[in-house]
């Protein structure tokens, strides 16, 4: 059987990615051809065959090129879920309301773009439920020195009075602990009173702003159809002025690839975004990101290429635009390898987090969900309640989503997989075919990770060779 490997050839070298060790290995052309044609009977001359056989033997002795040995698809945390969810919940999100004063065209909670989750409603979280949620979180985070409380909606600032009560209560309950409060808001309700309170209590604010006025107002509208750009930018300016710690003020941009790439790119240089952390994501559509047109993709890839050119040549590197900036964050020119390890016989692909441990969502009724991104109408994503606690069996099924697609164990992208269980939800069940629809995209993302590291490596080798030439070593 062929090992879990992925061969890669570039104009400058030959490589293979070893899944079971999560490593990229440099090889010669002959060994690369053997790996590519592992199961074929393609003839090699006797001398080449002996040399390649010897190289294969040496690699196998070092633990490479062995047959796949993933015996069972099961997350290593499965046996400890009860302990982890009992004591180690990192953060909790409170759905303060299902109301919203905007009617964004792409919103997953809208009547038109509903992605199998709830729709907007007039339901609010009561203070009693919020208090119960905080008490629940206190009991289930005893091993966490740092506490995280997130305010979510709908538009959470519609419940500003509740936010004030919750923060007052949390400051009492978690006295002596570091508390990190966060909120994502559409920015339309940020009055001086609200801003002053949030800044005083060191709440991390993320404001939604989708680009220049014509692009933002195309999607982010009030119920009467009027765009919200003018109000959001006016309030954001006020927030920036009052927020001394700019790290506590951020913008989230939802990018619709049907719009002009250049218009969105240019917006990153607008004064309103100066000294603010800007994150972006693509519009979701039918439980997945919206399909991206060729022009958007080609522009993004070209800008990424320009970024690498600058990255290698300029000491004071600056990305070509904010859309590709993330490609170069936390990079180091020596960072060729992934974090190496030996993949155990009992394991799962790299995608899932531990549902309920990282940032469980408590909805208005006190039900528990893995996070804010899953369907709130599916029984398979409802992993418990404040009254009953976590449903460990449901958490385990969500965590071990790979068990519905056994072919995962023979996929070369196993370790680098990014598929989340939310993409497998079909009504009230976890559906194998829904999950398989994500596989091509996951393999493409894995390929990009591998190629970016190879590019860094080849540039490093080139620079070393150039230094040797200049020093007269060659």
C-alpha positions as CSV (number, residue, x, y, z in Angstrom):
1,X,0.0,0.0,0.0
2,X,1.2,3.5,-0.8
3,X,2.4,5.6,2.1
4,X,0.5,8.7,3.1
5,X,2.6,11.1,1.1
6,X,2.2,14.0,-1.3
7,X,4.9,14.5,-3.9
8,X,5.7,18.1,-5.0
9,X,7.9,19.3,-7.9
10,X,9.0,22.9,-8.4
11,X,11.3,24.5,-11.0
12,X,14.0,24.3,-8.3
13,X,13.6,21.0,-6.5
14,X,11.8,17.8,-5.6
15,X,10.0,17.1,-2.3
16,X,7.4,15.0,-0.7
17,X,5.1,15.7,2.3
18,X,5.0,12.9,4.8
19,X,1.6,12.9,6.5
20,X,2.4,10.6,9.4
21,X,5.3,12.8,10.5
22,X,3.9,16.1,9.2
23,X,7.2,16.9,7.5
24,X,8.4,18.1,4.1
25,X,11.3,16.1,2.8
26,X,13.8,17.2,0.1
27,X,14.7,14.4,-2.4
28,X,16.5,13.9,-5.7
29,X,14.7,13.5,-9.0
30,X,15.1,9.7,-9.1
31,X,13.5,9.2,-5.7
32,X,10.8,11.7,-6.5
33,X,9.9,9.6,-9.6
34,X,9.8,6.4,-7.6
35,X,7.4,8.1,-5.1
36,X,5.2,9.4,-7.9
37,X,5.1,6.0,-9.6
38,X,5.0,4.0,-6.3
39,X,2.4,1.5,-7.5
40,X,3.4,1.3,-11.2
41,X,5.7,-1.2,-12.9
42,X,7.6,1.5,-14.8
43,X,11.0,0.2,-15.6
44,X,14.2,1.7,-14.1
45,X,17.7,0.9,-15.2
46,X,19.4,-1.6,-12.8
47,X,21.8,1.0,-11.3
48,X,19.2,3.6,-10.7
49,X,16.9,1.0,-9.2
50,X,19.6,-0.2,-6.7
51,X,20.3,3.4,-5.7
52,X,16.7,4.3,-5.2
53,X,15.9,1.1,-3.4
54,X,18.8,1.9,-1.0
55,X,17.4,5.5,-0.4
56,X,13.9,4.1,0.2
57,X,15.3,1.6,2.7
58,X,17.2,4.3,4.6
59,X,14.1,6.5,4.7
60,X,12.0,3.6,6.0
61,X,14.6,2.9,8.7
62,X,14.2,6.5,9.8
63,X,10.4,6.1,10.0
64,X,9.4,7.5,6.6
65,X,7.5,6.0,3.7
66,X,5.8,3.4,5.8
67,X,2.3,2.1,5.0
68,X,-0.6,4.0,6.7
69,X,-1.2,2.8,10.2
70,X,-4.2,4.8,11.4
71,X,-6.1,2.0,13.1
72,X,-9.0,4.0,14.4
73,X,-10.6,7.5,13.8
74,X,-11.0,8.9,17.2
75,X,-9.9,12.2,18.7
76,X,-7.5,11.7,21.6
77,X,-9.6,14.0,23.8
78,X,-12.6,11.7,23.5
79,X,-11.8,9.8,26.7
80,X,-11.4,13.0,28.7
81,X,-14.4,15.0,27.4
82,X,-16.2,14.9,30.7
83,X,-13.2,16.3,32.6
84,X,-12.4,18.9,30.0
85,X,-15.9,20.2,29.8
86,X,-16.3,20.1,33.5
87,X,-13.2,22.2,34.3
88,X,-11.6,23.7,31.3
89,X,-14.1,25.7,29.3
90,X,-12.0,28.6,27.9
91,X,-14.6,31.2,27.0
92,X,-18.4,31.5,26.8
93,X,-20.5,33.4,24.3
94,X,-23.9,34.8,25.4
95,X,-26.6,35.3,22.8
96,X,-28.1,38.3,24.4
97,X,-30.8,38.7,21.7
98,X,-32.0,37.4,18.4
99,X,-33.1,40.8,17.4
100,X,-31.2,43.0,15.0
101,X,-31.7,46.6,13.8
102,X,-30.1,45.8,10.4
103,X,-31.2,43.5,7.6
104,X,-27.9,42.5,5.9
105,X,-28.4,40.9,2.6
106,X,-26.0,38.0,3.3
107,X,-26.9,37.5,6.9
108,X,-27.3,33.8,7.8
109,X,-30.2,34.7,10.1
110,X,-32.2,36.5,7.4
111,X,-35.3,35.0,5.7
112,X,-33.6,35.0,2.3
113,X,-30.1,33.7,3.1
114,X,-31.0,31.4,6.0
115,X,-28.4,28.6,6.1
116,X,-30.3,26.0,8.1
117,X,-30.2,28.0,11.3
118,X,-32.6,30.3,13.1
119,X,-34.1,33.5,11.6
120,X,-34.3,36.9,13.3
121,X,-36.8,37.0,16.1
122,X,-37.8,39.2,19.0
123,X,-36.4,36.8,21.6
124,X,-34.1,38.3,24.3
125,X,-32.0,36.6,27.0
126,X,-33.2,37.4,30.4
127,X,-30.9,38.5,33.3
128,X,-31.8,35.2,35.1
129,X,-30.6,33.1,32.2
130,X,-27.5,35.3,31.8
131,X,-26.7,35.0,35.5
132,X,-27.2,31.2,35.3
133,X,-24.9,31.1,32.2
134,X,-22.2,33.0,34.2
135,X,-22.5,30.6,37.1
136,X,-22.4,27.6,34.8
137,X,-19.2,29.0,33.2
138,X,-17.6,29.7,36.6
139,X,-18.2,26.1,37.6
140,X,-16.9,24.7,34.3
141,X,-13.7,26.9,34.0
142,X,-12.1,26.3,37.4
143,X,-8.8,25.3,35.7
144,X,-8.7,28.5,33.6
145,X,-6.9,31.4,35.2
146,X,-8.2,33.8,32.5
147,X,-11.9,34.1,31.9
148,X,-13.5,35.1,28.6
149,X,-17.0,36.5,28.2
150,X,-18.3,37.3,24.7
151,X,-21.5,39.2,23.9
152,X,-23.3,38.0,20.8
153,X,-26.6,38.5,18.9
154,X,-28.5,39.5,16.8
155,X,-27.1,42.9,17.6
156,X,-25.9,42.6,21.2
157,X,-26.0,46.4,22.0
158,X,-29.8,46.2,21.8
159,X,-29.4,44.7,25.2
160,X,-26.9,47.2,26.6
161,X,-28.6,47.4,30.0
162,X,-28.2,43.6,30.3
163,X,-24.5,43.9,29.3
164,X,-24.0,46.4,32.2
165,X,-25.6,44.0,34.7
166,X,-23.6,41.0,33.4
167,X,-20.3,42.8,33.6
168,X,-21.1,44.0,37.1
169,X,-22.0,40.4,38.1
170,X,-18.9,38.9,36.4
171,X,-16.6,41.4,38.2
172,X,-17.9,40.1,41.5
173,X,-18.0,36.4,40.6
174,X,-14.5,36.3,39.0
175,X,-12.8,38.6,41.4
176,X,-9.1,38.0,41.4
177,X,-9.2,36.6,37.8
178,X,-8.3,38.3,34.6
179,X,-11.5,38.7,32.6
180,X,-11.5,39.4,28.9
181,X,-14.8,40.8,27.6
182,X,-15.5,41.0,23.9
183,X,-18.3,42.1,21.6
184,X,-19.0,42.1,17.9
185,X,-21.4,44.9,16.9
186,X,-22.7,46.4,13.7
187,X,-21.6,49.8,15.1
188,X,-24.9,51.6,14.6
189,X,-25.7,51.9,18.3
190,X,-22.4,53.1,19.7
191,X,-23.4,56.2,21.7
192,X,-21.0,58.1,23.9
193,X,-22.5,56.4,27.0
194,X,-22.1,52.9,25.5
195,X,-18.5,53.6,24.3
196,X,-17.5,55.1,27.7
197,X,-18.8,52.1,29.5
198,X,-17.2,49.5,27.2
199,X,-13.9,51.3,27.2
200,X,-13.9,51.7,31.0
201,X,-14.5,48.0,31.4
202,X,-11.8,47.1,28.8
203,X,-14.2,45.3,26.4
204,X,-12.6,44.3,23.1
205,X,-14.8,45.8,20.4
206,X,-15.1,44.5,16.9
207,X,-17.1,46.7,14.5
208,X,-18.5,45.3,11.2
209,X,-17.5,47.4,8.2
210,X,-17.6,45.9,4.8
211,X,-15.6,48.4,2.7
212,X,-16.3,51.8,1.1
213,X,-19.8,53.3,1.3
214,X,-21.2,51.9,-2.0
215,X,-20.0,48.3,-1.1
216,X,-21.0,48.5,2.6
217,X,-24.4,50.0,1.9
218,X,-25.1,47.4,-0.7
219,X,-25.5,44.7,1.9
220,X,-25.6,46.3,5.4
221,X,-28.9,48.1,5.5
222,X,-31.5,49.1,8.1
223,X,-34.9,47.5,7.9
224,X,-36.1,50.6,5.9
225,X,-33.5,49.9,3.2
226,X,-31.2,52.8,4.1
227,X,-27.5,52.0,4.2
228,X,-25.6,52.1,7.5
229,X,-22.1,53.2,6.4
230,X,-22.4,56.9,7.5
231,X,-23.6,56.0,10.9
232,X,-21.0,53.2,11.4
233,X,-18.0,55.2,10.3
234,X,-19.1,58.2,12.4
235,X,-19.4,56.0,15.5
236,X,-16.2,54.2,14.7
237,X,-14.3,57.5,14.6
238,X,-15.8,58.3,18.0
239,X,-14.7,54.9,19.3
240,X,-11.2,55.3,18.0
241,X,-10.9,58.7,19.7
242,X,-12.1,57.3,23.1
243,X,-10.3,54.0,22.9
244,X,-6.7,54.7,24.1
245,X,-5.7,51.0,23.6
246,X,-6.1,50.6,19.9
247,X,-5.6,46.8,20.3
248,X,-9.0,46.7,21.9
249,X,-10.7,48.1,18.8
250,X,-11.0,46.1,15.6
251,X,-12.9,45.9,12.3
252,X,-14.4,42.8,10.7
253,X,-14.9,43.1,7.0
254,X,-17.2,40.6,5.2
255,X,-16.0,40.5,1.6
256,X,-18.4,39.8,-1.2
257,X,-16.2,38.6,-4.1
258,X,-18.8,40.0,-6.6
259,X,-17.5,43.4,-5.7
260,X,-14.4,45.0,-7.1
261,X,-11.2,43.6,-5.6
262,X,-9.4,46.9,-6.1
263,X,-12.1,48.9,-4.4
264,X,-12.0,46.7,-1.3
265,X,-8.2,46.7,-1.4
266,X,-8.0,50.5,-1.6
267,X,-10.3,50.8,1.4
268,X,-7.6,49.3,3.7
269,X,-5.7,52.6,3.3
270,X,-8.6,54.8,4.3
271,X,-8.0,57.0,7.5
272,X,-10.9,55.3,9.2
273,X,-8.9,52.0,9.4
274,X,-5.6,53.6,10.5
275,X,-4.2,51.9,13.6
276,X,-7.0,49.4,13.7
277,X,-6.7,45.6,13.4
278,X,-8.7,44.6,10.3
279,X,-9.9,41.0,9.8
280,X,-11.9,39.8,6.9
281,X,-13.8,36.8,5.7
282,X,-15.8,35.9,2.6
283,X,-19.6,35.9,2.5
284,X,-21.1,32.5,3.4
285,X,-23.6,31.0,1.1
286,X,-25.4,27.6,1.5
287,X,-23.4,26.6,4.5
288,X,-20.1,27.4,2.8
289,X,-18.2,30.4,1.6
290,X,-19.6,32.1,-1.6
291,X,-18.0,30.8,-4.8
292,X,-15.2,33.1,-5.8
293,X,-14.9,34.3,-9.4
294,X,-11.8,33.8,-11.5
295,X,-11.0,37.5,-11.6
296,X,-11.1,37.8,-7.8
297,X,-9.0,34.7,-7.4
298,X,-6.4,35.7,-10.0
299,X,-6.0,39.2,-8.5
300,X,-5.6,37.7,-5.0
301,X,-3.0,35.3,-6.2
302,X,-1.1,37.9,-8.1
303,X,-1.1,40.2,-5.1
304,X,0.1,37.3,-2.9
305,X,2.9,36.8,-5.4
306,X,3.9,40.4,-5.2
307,X,3.8,40.1,-1.5
308,X,6.3,37.2,-1.5
309,X,8.6,39.2,-3.8
310,X,8.5,42.1,-1.3
311,X,8.9,39.7,1.6
312,X,12.1,38.3,0.3
313,X,13.6,41.6,-0.9
314,X,12.5,44.3,1.5
315,X,13.7,44.7,5.1
316,X,10.7,46.7,6.1
317,X,8.1,44.4,4.6
318,X,4.6,45.7,3.8
319,X,2.0,43.5,2.2
320,X,0.5,44.8,-1.1
321,X,-2.9,45.2,0.5
322,X,-4.9,44.2,3.5
323,X,-6.6,41.2,1.8
324,X,-3.3,39.4,1.4
325,X,-1.6,40.6,4.6
326,X,-2.7,37.5,6.6
327,X,-0.6,35.4,4.2
328,X,2.6,36.8,5.7
329,X,1.7,37.2,9.4
330,X,4.0,35.3,11.8
331,X,6.2,34.1,9.0
332,X,9.9,33.5,9.4
333,X,12.2,32.7,6.5
334,X,13.6,29.7,8.4
335,X,10.1,28.3,8.9
336,X,10.3,25.4,6.3
337,X,9.0,22.5,8.4
338,X,5.6,22.1,10.1
339,X,5.7,21.0,13.7
340,X,6.9,17.4,13.3
341,X,5.4,14.5,15.2
342,X,4.5,10.8,14.8
343,X,0.9,10.4,14.0
344,X,-0.6,7.9,16.4
345,X,-2.6,4.9,15.3
346,X,-5.7,6.4,16.9
347,X,-6.3,9.9,15.6
348,X,-8.5,12.2,13.6
349,X,-7.9,14.8,10.9
350,X,-6.7,18.2,12.0
351,X,-10.0,20.1,11.5
352,X,-12.2,19.8,14.7
353,X,-11.8,21.7,17.9
354,X,-13.3,20.3,21.1
355,X,-17.0,21.4,20.9
356,X,-18.0,23.3,24.0
357,X,-14.5,23.8,25.3
358,X,-13.2,26.7,23.2
359,X,-16.2,29.1,23.0
360,X,-19.6,27.5,23.6
361,X,-22.6,29.6,22.7
362,X,-25.5,29.9,25.2
363,X,-28.6,30.9,23.3
364,X,-31.5,33.1,24.6
365,X,-33.2,29.9,26.1
366,X,-30.1,28.6,27.8
367,X,-29.3,25.9,25.2
368,X,-25.6,25.1,24.5
369,X,-24.0,25.0,21.1
370,X,-20.3,24.3,20.1
371,X,-19.9,27.9,19.0
372,X,-21.7,30.8,17.3
373,X,-21.1,29.4,13.7
374,X,-23.3,26.3,13.8
375,X,-27.0,25.8,13.1
376,X,-29.2,26.6,16.0
377,X,-32.1,24.6,14.7
378,X,-30.4,21.2,14.4
379,X,-30.7,18.8,17.2
380,X,-27.2,17.4,16.5
381,X,-25.6,20.7,17.2
382,X,-27.4,21.3,20.4
383,X,-24.9,19.9,22.8
384,X,-26.7,20.5,26.1
385,X,-28.3,23.2,28.2
386,X,-27.6,25.2,31.4
387,X,-30.0,23.0,33.3
388,X,-28.8,19.7,32.1
389,X,-25.1,20.4,31.4
390,X,-23.2,19.1,28.4
391,X,-24.4,16.1,26.5
392,X,-21.1,14.2,26.2
393,X,-22.4,11.8,23.6
394,X,-23.4,14.6,21.2
395,X,-20.1,16.4,21.9
396,X,-18.2,13.2,21.1
397,X,-20.1,12.7,17.8
398,X,-19.5,16.3,16.7
399,X,-15.8,16.0,17.7
400,X,-15.3,12.7,15.8
401,X,-17.0,13.8,12.6
402,X,-14.4,11.9,10.6
403,X,-15.9,8.6,11.7
404,X,-18.7,9.2,9.1
405,X,-16.2,9.2,6.3
406,X,-13.8,6.3,6.9
407,X,-11.7,7.3,3.8
408,X,-10.2,10.1,5.9
409,X,-7.6,7.7,7.3
410,X,-6.1,7.3,3.8
411,X,-6.0,11.0,2.9
412,X,-2.6,12.7,2.5
413,X,-4.1,15.9,3.9
414,X,-5.1,14.2,7.1
415,X,-3.0,16.4,9.5
416,X,-3.6,19.7,7.7
417,X,-7.3,19.2,7.2
418,X,-9.5,22.1,8.1
419,X,-13.0,20.6,7.7
420,X,-15.4,21.5,10.6
421,X,-18.3,19.3,11.6
422,X,-20.7,22.2,11.0
423,X,-20.3,21.6,7.3
424,X,-21.7,18.1,7.7
425,X,-25.0,19.2,9.3
426,X,-28.0,18.2,7.2
427,X,-31.2,18.8,9.1
428,X,-30.8,16.9,12.3
429,X,-28.1,14.6,11.2
430,X,-24.4,14.6,10.4
431,X,-24.2,13.7,6.7
432,X,-21.2,12.1,5.1
433,X,-21.9,13.5,1.7
434,X,-22.2,17.0,3.0
435,X,-18.8,16.6,4.7
436,X,-17.3,15.2,1.5
437,X,-18.2,18.4,-0.3
438,X,-15.5,20.1,1.8
439,X,-12.7,17.7,1.0
440,X,-11.5,19.3,-2.2
441,X,-11.2,22.7,-0.5
442,X,-9.5,21.2,2.5
443,X,-6.9,19.5,0.2
444,X,-6.3,22.8,-1.6
445,X,-5.7,24.6,1.6
446,X,-3.3,21.9,2.7
447,X,-1.5,22.2,-0.6
448,X,-1.1,25.9,-0.2
449,X,0.4,25.4,3.3
450,X,3.0,23.0,1.9
451,X,3.8,25.2,-1.1
452,X,4.3,28.3,1.0
453,X,6.8,26.5,3.1
454,X,8.6,25.2,0.1
455,X,8.8,28.7,-1.3
456,X,10.3,30.0,1.9
457,X,12.8,27.1,1.9
458,X,13.9,27.7,-1.7
459,X,14.4,31.4,-1.1
460,X,16.5,30.6,2.0
461,X,18.7,28.2,0.0
462,X,19.0,30.8,-2.8
463,X,20.1,33.4,-0.3
464,X,22.7,31.1,1.2
465,X,24.1,30.2,-2.2
466,X,24.3,33.8,-3.2
467,X,26.2,34.6,0.0
468,X,28.6,31.8,-0.7
469,X,29.2,33.1,-4.3
470,X,29.9,36.5,-2.9
471,X,32.3,35.1,-0.3
472,X,34.1,33.1,-3.0
473,X,33.2,29.7,-1.4
474,X,32.1,28.2,-4.7
